[in-house]
Amino acid sequence: MTRSAMFLRRDTSRRLVRATCALALLAGTLAGFSARAAYPERPIRMVVPFPPGGNVDVTTRTITTALSRELKQSVVIDNMGGAAGSIGAANGARAKPDGYTLTATTLLTMTANPIMIPGIQVRLSDFQPIGVLGVAPCLLEVSAHNPYGIKDLPGFLAYARAHSGAMSIGHGGNGSMNQLTAVLVEKEFGLRLNAIPYKGAAPVLTDLLGNQLDSAVDQVTSSLPQIRAGMLIPIAVAADKRLPNLPQVPTFKELGKANLELATYTVLLAPKGTPQPVMETLNRALAKALADPAVQSQLLNVGVTVQQADLAQAAAIVAREQAQLAPFMKPEVLMPRK
């Protein structure tokens, strides 16, 4: 074989090797694009770290059907209550950051629990915010059949002052927005109430309706059906203006207590480290689900306001709300009185 023929053969071999490597690289890249584009390929688990029937559960269930439609995969709710929402949140934070386990919870719960519960390791910083599921104000309420004849704020205040330290007020758990609202009701009106924490909204309402509790703080979301049925009397709502579905109920603000303007932000979170393309897919799907007029109507019907946000806006909302909550994130405010 001539020298030129040998050179040509070696050159051809090198080109074949390069071409083979290039094809392999291209195939790998295309496979990566294909896998990324295919998300989600299987059902998505959404952890709700509270029992069924409360604000977060109701809000999340209202949205999941439309979210499933947009993602073209089932979104399955997994209620994991316990430790004021920390057990479920920890489960969600430890999940593989691939977009197949999400967590729906409240900003206050994630911020307050590390202060209130010894040994809690999960933090809001363990997650990445996908978006806001809804905003629901808190309200003060009594049973329509309470034995004290309380029907409005003056009646509530008169009884509370006459029975200082004895009048009970229930809420859905220490570290919840309901608890913080109850604390501020005491502070703003100069009361001393017997605060009783429960594991979620449902048992609070059960005892309130059975007159085992004198009063309660709850989100509008979970109490609205009983209010409409005439079983509960809303005393005042912690919102900046009266609610469209409860126009007869005054705000604390118009009653002279501007500091009592508190709402629960229910947020959708993914474990830290979730790829950006997956986050973008989830955020776009959530935006489309929340833009659905049927979903907006259903949320409004249960007292929840929609707040659209892209990924950057969602992160900004989380930061803003944490800053606003910071003055209250102290053991002397959140911890139950001895």
C-alpha positions as CSV (number, residue, x, y, z in Angstrom):
1,M,0.0,0.0,0.0
2,T,1.4,3.4,-1.0
3,R,2.0,6.1,1.7
4,S,-0.7,8.3,0.2
5,A,-3.2,5.4,0.4
6,M,-2.4,4.7,4.0
7,F,-2.8,8.4,4.9
8,L,-6.1,8.5,3.1
9,R,-7.3,5.4,5.0
10,R,-6.3,6.8,8.4
11,D,-7.9,10.1,7.5
12,T,-11.1,8.4,6.6
13,S,-11.1,6.4,9.8
14,R,-10.6,9.6,11.8
15,R,-13.5,11.2,10.1
16,L,-15.7,8.1,10.7
17,V,-14.8,8.2,14.4
18,R,-15.6,12.0,14.6
19,A,-18.9,11.5,12.7
20,T,-19.9,8.6,15.1
21,C,-19.1,10.7,18.1
22,A,-21.0,13.7,16.7
23,L,-24.0,11.5,16.0
24,A,-23.9,10.0,19.6
25,L,-23.7,13.5,21.0
26,L,-26.6,14.7,18.9
27,A,-28.6,11.6,19.9
28,G,-28.0,12.3,23.5
29,T,-28.9,16.0,23.2
30,L,-32.1,15.1,21.3
31,A,-33.0,12.5,23.9
32,G,-32.5,15.1,26.6
33,F,-34.7,17.6,24.8
34,S,-37.3,14.8,24.3
35,A,-37.2,13.9,28.0
36,R,-37.5,17.5,29.0
37,A,-40.4,18.2,26.6
38,A,-42.2,15.1,27.8
39,Y,-42.6,16.4,31.4
40,P,-44.8,15.4,33.0
41,E,-44.8,11.8,31.9
42,R,-46.7,10.4,34.9
43,P,-49.1,11.6,37.6
44,I,-48.0,14.4,40.0
45,R,-48.3,14.1,43.8
46,M,-49.4,17.2,45.6
47,V,-48.7,17.1,49.3
48,V,-51.2,19.1,51.4
49,P,-49.8,19.1,54.9
50,F,-53.2,19.6,56.6
51,P,-56.3,17.5,57.1
52,P,-59.1,17.6,54.5
53,G,-61.7,20.4,54.8
54,G,-59.5,23.3,55.7
55,N,-58.5,26.4,53.6
56,V,-55.4,24.9,51.9
57,D,-57.2,21.7,51.1
58,V,-60.3,23.4,49.7
59,T,-58.2,25.9,47.7
60,T,-56.0,23.2,46.3
61,R,-58.8,20.8,45.3
62,T,-60.6,23.7,43.5
63,I,-57.6,24.1,41.2
64,T,-56.3,20.6,40.7
65,T,-58.8,19.5,38.0
66,A,-57.9,22.5,35.8
67,L,-54.2,22.0,36.6
68,S,-54.4,18.3,35.6
69,R,-56.0,19.3,32.3
70,E,-53.3,21.8,31.5
71,L,-50.5,19.4,32.4
72,K,-52.3,16.5,30.7
73,Q,-51.5,14.3,33.8
74,S,-53.4,13.6,37.0
75,V,-52.5,15.8,40.0
76,V,-53.2,13.6,43.1
77,I,-53.6,15.3,46.5
78,D,-52.0,13.6,49.5
79,N,-53.2,15.0,52.8
80,M,-50.4,14.6,55.4
81,G,-51.4,16.5,58.5
82,G,-49.4,16.7,61.7
83,A,-47.0,19.1,63.6
84,A,-48.9,22.1,62.3
85,G,-48.1,21.2,58.7
86,S,-44.5,20.4,59.2
87,I,-44.7,16.7,58.7
88,G,-46.1,17.0,55.2
89,A,-43.9,19.9,54.3
90,A,-40.8,17.9,55.3
91,N,-42.0,15.0,53.1
92,G,-42.4,17.4,50.2
93,A,-39.0,19.0,50.8
94,R,-37.2,15.7,50.8
95,A,-38.8,14.5,47.6
96,K,-36.7,14.1,44.5
97,P,-36.6,17.6,42.7
98,D,-38.0,16.3,39.5
99,G,-41.5,18.0,39.5
100,Y,-43.4,14.9,40.5
101,T,-43.9,15.9,44.1
102,L,-45.2,19.4,44.9
103,T,-46.3,20.9,48.2
104,A,-49.3,23.3,48.7
105,T,-49.0,25.1,52.0
106,T,-49.2,28.6,53.6
107,L,-46.4,31.1,54.0
108,L,-47.1,31.7,57.7
109,T,-46.9,28.0,58.6
110,M,-43.6,27.6,56.9
111,T,-42.2,30.7,58.6
112,A,-43.6,30.2,62.1
113,N,-43.2,26.5,62.7
114,P,-39.4,26.6,63.1
115,I,-39.9,29.1,65.9
116,M,-42.7,27.2,67.6
117,I,-41.9,23.6,67.3
118,P,-38.5,22.3,68.6
119,G,-36.6,20.1,66.2
120,I,-38.4,21.3,63.1
121,Q,-35.9,21.1,60.3
122,V,-37.9,22.1,57.2
123,R,-37.7,25.7,56.1
124,L,-39.2,27.8,53.3
125,S,-35.7,28.0,51.8
126,D,-35.9,24.2,51.2
127,F,-38.4,25.0,48.4
128,Q,-38.8,27.0,45.2
129,P,-42.1,28.9,44.8
130,I,-44.1,27.9,41.7
131,G,-46.9,30.4,42.2
132,V,-49.8,31.5,44.5
133,L,-52.8,29.3,44.6
134,G,-55.0,31.8,46.4
135,V,-55.4,34.4,49.1
136,A,-58.1,34.0,51.8
137,P,-58.8,36.4,54.7
138,C,-59.5,35.3,58.2
139,L,-62.6,36.0,60.2
140,L,-63.9,36.0,63.8
141,E,-67.0,34.0,64.3
142,V,-69.4,32.5,66.8
143,S,-72.1,29.8,66.6
144,A,-75.5,31.2,65.5
145,H,-76.9,29.2,68.5
146,N,-74.4,30.4,71.1
147,P,-75.9,30.5,74.6
148,Y,-74.7,34.1,75.3
149,G,-76.7,35.8,72.6
150,I,-73.6,37.2,70.8
151,K,-74.5,38.5,67.3
152,D,-71.9,41.2,66.6
153,L,-68.6,42.7,67.7
154,P,-70.0,44.8,70.6
155,G,-71.6,41.6,72.0
156,F,-68.4,39.6,71.6
157,L,-66.3,42.3,73.3
158,A,-68.8,42.7,76.2
159,Y,-68.9,39.0,76.9
160,A,-65.1,38.6,76.5
161,R,-64.4,41.5,79.0
162,A,-67.0,40.2,81.5
163,H,-65.3,36.7,81.3
164,S,-61.7,37.7,81.0
165,G,-59.5,34.6,80.5
166,A,-62.5,32.3,80.3
167,M,-64.0,33.0,76.9
168,S,-62.6,30.4,74.6
169,I,-61.4,31.0,71.0
170,G,-60.4,28.2,68.8
171,H,-58.1,28.2,65.8
172,G,-56.6,25.7,63.4
173,G,-53.2,25.3,65.0
174,N,-50.3,27.2,66.5
175,G,-48.3,28.9,63.8
176,S,-51.4,29.4,61.5
177,M,-52.7,32.7,60.3
178,N,-55.8,31.9,62.4
179,Q,-53.7,31.8,65.5
180,L,-52.0,35.1,64.7
181,T,-55.4,36.7,64.1
182,A,-56.6,35.5,67.5
183,V,-53.5,36.9,69.1
184,L,-54.0,40.3,67.4
185,V,-57.7,40.3,68.4
186,E,-56.6,40.0,72.0
187,K,-53.9,42.7,71.6
188,E,-55.9,45.2,69.6
189,F,-59.0,45.1,71.8
190,G,-57.2,44.6,75.1
191,L,-58.7,41.2,75.8
192,R,-57.6,38.0,77.5
193,L,-59.0,35.0,75.8
194,N,-58.6,31.2,76.3
195,A,-57.0,30.3,73.0
196,I,-57.4,26.6,72.1
197,P,-55.3,25.2,69.1
198,Y,-56.8,22.4,67.0
199,K,-55.4,20.2,64.2
200,G,-57.0,22.0,61.3
201,A,-60.2,23.9,60.6
202,A,-62.7,21.0,60.6
203,P,-62.5,20.1,64.3
204,V,-62.7,23.8,65.2
205,L,-65.9,24.1,63.4
206,T,-67.3,20.9,64.8
207,D,-66.8,22.2,68.4
208,L,-67.9,25.7,67.6
209,L,-71.2,24.4,66.1
210,G,-71.6,22.2,69.1
211,N,-71.0,25.1,71.5
212,Q,-67.9,23.4,72.9
213,L,-66.2,26.6,71.9
214,D,-67.3,30.2,72.5
215,S,-65.7,31.7,69.4
216,A,-63.2,30.9,66.6
217,V,-61.0,32.4,64.0
218,D,-61.0,30.7,60.6
219,Q,-60.5,31.4,56.9
220,V,-63.6,32.3,55.0
221,T,-62.9,29.3,52.8
222,S,-63.8,26.6,55.3
223,S,-66.5,28.5,57.2
224,L,-68.5,29.9,54.3
225,P,-70.8,26.9,53.9
226,Q,-71.9,27.0,57.5
227,I,-72.3,30.8,57.4
228,R,-74.5,30.6,54.4
229,A,-76.5,27.8,56.1
230,G,-77.2,30.2,59.0
231,M,-75.2,28.0,61.4
232,L,-72.3,30.5,62.1
233,I,-72.3,34.3,62.6
234,P,-69.3,36.1,61.2
235,I,-68.4,38.9,63.6
236,A,-65.7,40.7,61.5
237,V,-63.3,39.9,58.6
238,A,-59.6,40.7,58.5
239,A,-59.6,42.2,55.0
240,D,-59.0,45.6,53.5
241,K,-62.6,45.8,52.3
242,R,-65.8,43.9,52.7
243,L,-66.0,40.6,50.8
244,P,-68.3,40.3,47.8
245,N,-69.8,37.0,49.1
246,L,-70.2,38.4,52.7
247,P,-71.1,42.1,52.1
248,Q,-73.0,42.3,55.4
249,V,-69.8,41.5,57.5
250,P,-67.8,44.5,58.5
251,T,-64.0,44.5,58.3
252,F,-61.8,45.1,61.4
253,K,-60.4,48.0,59.5
254,E,-63.7,49.9,59.4
255,L,-64.2,49.0,63.0
256,G,-61.0,51.0,63.8
257,K,-58.4,48.2,63.8
258,A,-56.3,48.6,60.7
259,N,-53.7,46.2,62.0
260,L,-56.2,43.4,61.8
261,E,-55.8,42.9,58.0
262,L,-54.6,39.4,57.7
263,A,-54.9,36.9,54.8
264,T,-53.6,33.4,54.3
265,Y,-51.4,33.0,51.2
266,T,-51.6,29.4,49.9
267,V,-48.5,28.8,47.7
268,L,-47.4,26.0,45.5
269,L,-43.8,24.8,46.1
270,A,-41.3,22.5,44.5
271,P,-38.3,21.0,46.2
272,K,-35.1,23.1,45.9
273,G,-33.1,22.1,42.9
274,T,-36.1,21.4,40.6
275,P,-34.9,22.2,37.0
276,Q,-35.9,25.5,35.6
277,P,-37.7,24.1,32.6
278,V,-39.9,22.0,34.9
279,M,-40.6,25.1,37.1
280,E,-41.6,27.1,34.0
281,T,-43.9,24.3,32.8
282,L,-45.6,24.2,36.2
283,N,-45.9,27.9,36.5
284,R,-47.5,28.2,33.0
285,A,-49.9,25.4,33.7
286,L,-50.9,27.0,37.0
287,A,-51.4,30.4,35.3
288,K,-53.7,28.9,32.7
289,A,-55.6,27.0,35.4
290,L,-56.1,30.1,37.5
291,A,-57.2,32.1,34.4
292,D,-60.1,29.6,33.8
293,P,-63.3,31.6,34.6
294,A,-64.9,28.5,36.2
295,V,-61.9,28.1,38.6
296,Q,-62.0,31.8,39.4
297,S,-65.8,31.6,40.1
298,Q,-65.4,28.6,42.3
299,L,-62.5,30.2,44.3
300,L,-64.5,33.4,44.7
301,N,-67.5,31.4,45.9
302,V,-65.4,30.1,48.8
303,G,-63.8,33.4,49.6
304,V,-60.5,33.0,47.8
305,T,-58.9,35.7,45.7
306,V,-56.7,34.7,42.7
307,Q,-53.3,36.3,42.4
308,Q,-51.5,35.5,39.2
309,A,-47.7,35.4,39.3
310,D,-44.9,34.3,37.1
311,L,-41.8,32.7,38.8
312,A,-40.1,36.0,39.6
313,Q,-43.3,37.5,40.9
314,A,-44.0,34.5,43.0
315,A,-40.5,34.7,44.6
316,A,-41.1,38.5,45.2
317,I,-44.5,37.8,46.9
318,V,-42.9,35.2,49.2
319,A,-40.2,37.7,50.2
320,R,-42.7,40.5,50.7
321,E,-45.0,38.4,52.9
322,Q,-42.1,37.1,55.0
323,A,-41.0,40.7,55.6
324,Q,-44.5,41.7,56.7
325,L,-44.7,38.7,59.0
326,A,-41.3,39.2,60.5
327,P,-42.4,41.5,63.4
328,F,-44.7,38.7,64.6
329,M,-42.3,35.8,64.3
330,K,-41.3,35.8,67.9
331,P,-41.8,33.2,70.6
332,E,-43.6,35.7,72.9
333,V,-46.2,36.3,70.1
334,L,-46.6,32.8,68.8
335,M,-46.1,30.5,71.7
336,P,-49.2,29.6,73.8
337,R,-49.5,31.4,77.1
338,K,-48.5,29.4,80.1
